[in-house]
């Protein structure tokens, strides 16, 4: 029950980083446009002493409690306190683990933070991040052939944040800006291994984003062509012509979030890999 207008307290208790809890809770909270969650995040809760502080804060600011704890003693104590103060609580991974156990016929190993172990996949992500940072905004174009994905597009089509997001998924991603009056790097014309994706947006959307960017930088006169409708329209048309000429995949990001854009690119990459394996 809400007790503070349109706000409520949301306690996220994890024995690992808390990323899973944050992702799940925000996905659900986004469905309630008129209610805002006051997040209390407690990562790396692995001892009774650490749990003491958490329980004290929950008691001081009752609300919904979500948790990903594997230690049964910690779970029992947390649930008991929540029941005592009438705060609803739920294990986010508990029901999923029970489903896995029932289907696999095996119990869990109970390894805390197992998804964050320093394995080959982890080092692949680090390598991808290093690569993407070195090949951001058209840098080191001589190494583009080593990429898994190369993003191209005019200014403010979210090339850099999408590159970083993909790199966090272990995908080596470079990005190259398309600028009117400046020839594209010749390396882009002959790429064989990477998937080249051209990011597009409507001129209206680009102008809106660019205006906000200029305001944030405190920029004034001298940027007329950057937000001029005809100039921006010409940029968009140029990008489309180049995409058609070189056979780049087209992706409209006008109404897409970074996460949605990255998901669409990962699907394109998976489809391409399956097609190559079938050939």
QUIFEN-V659561 format. One record per backbone hydrogen bond with DSSP energy under -0.5 kcal/mol. NH is the residue of the N-H (numbers start at 1). CO is the residue of the C=O. If there is no record, write none. Layout:
BEGIN
nh:co
NH:CO
NH:CO
END
This chain:
BEGIN
nh:co
4:7
7:4
8:36
10:38
11:64
12:10
12:40
13:11
13:66
14:12
14:42
15:68
22:18
23:19
24:20
25:21
26:22
27:23
28:24
29:25
30:26
31:28
32:29
33:31
35:32
36:6
38:8
39:37
40:10
42:12
44:16
45:14
46:44
51:47
52:48
53:49
54:50
55:51
56:52
57:53
58:54
59:55
60:56
61:57
64:9
65:88
66:11
66:64
67:90
68:13
72:70
75:71
76:72
77:73
78:74
79:75
80:76
81:77
82:78
83:79
84:80
85:81
86:83
87:82
88:86
90:65
92:67
92:90
93:67
95:91
97:93
98:94
99:95
100:96
101:97
102:98
103:99
104:100
105:101
106:101
112:110
114:111
116:113
117:114
119:117
123:119
124:120
125:121
126:122
127:123
128:124
129:125
130:126
131:127
132:128
133:129
134:130
135:131
136:133
138:135
138:175
139:136
141:138
143:140
144:141
146:143
147:144
148:172
149:172
150:195
151:174
152:197
153:176
157:154
162:158
163:159
164:160
165:161
166:162
167:163
168:164
169:166
170:167
171:166
172:170
173:171
174:149
175:135
176:151
178:153
179:177
182:179
188:185
189:186
190:187
191:188
195:148
196:194
197:150
197:195
198:249
199:152
199:197
200:251
206:202
207:203
208:204
209:205
210:206
211:207
212:208
213:209
214:210
215:211
216:212
217:213
218:214
218:215
219:214
223:220
227:223
227:224
228:224
232:228
233:229
234:230
235:231
236:232
237:233
238:234
239:235
240:236
241:237
242:238
243:239
244:240
245:241
246:242
247:243
248:243
249:196
251:198
253:200
253:251
256:253
261:257
262:258
263:259
264:260
265:261
266:262
267:263
268:264
269:265
270:266
271:267
272:268
273:269
274:270
275:271
276:272
277:273
278:274
279:275
END
